């Protein structure tokens, strides 16, 4: 039972580390999303095809 109590009780520094980790991952995902849309993705309609230019 003591192990269950130990896992539920987290210190402030552990919570802060988890929060910072989640924020870093979210920022990486957002930056990848914006880069992906900035350069365009083939087949998504971001770039006109040769057939539609006529």
N, C-alpha and C positions, 0 to 999 in steps of 0.2 A: 504493500500500500504506500510505502514511503516513496517509491519510484514514481507512482502516479501523481503524487503531490508535487514532486520535484519537477516534473515535466510541465505542469500547469503554471507554476510560479516562475515567471521570467523577469529578469532584472530590466531596468530601464535601458541599459546599454544594449542588451540583446534585442529589445523591441526596436530601438533606434536603428540598429544594424539591419534588422529585417525590413524596416520601413525604407531605409536608404537603398537596400538591394532591390526592392520592388520598384521604387522610383527610377533607378538606373535602368532596369529592364524595360520599363514603360517608355522612357525617353529614347532608348535604342530602337524600340519598335516604331515609335513615331518618326524618328529621323529616317529609318529605312523606308517607311511608307512614303514620306515626302520626297525622298530621293528617287524612289521607284516611279512616282507619278511625275516628277520633274523631267526625267529622261524618257518617259513614255514606255509603254509595254506593247510589244507587237501583238496585234490581234485584239487589243482592248478598245480600239477606236481612237487612240491618242495620235497615231500617225496615219495620214491619209494613204490609201493604197493607190497603185498606178491606175487601177480601173475606175476609181471614184474621181480622179483628177480630170477625166475627159468631159 
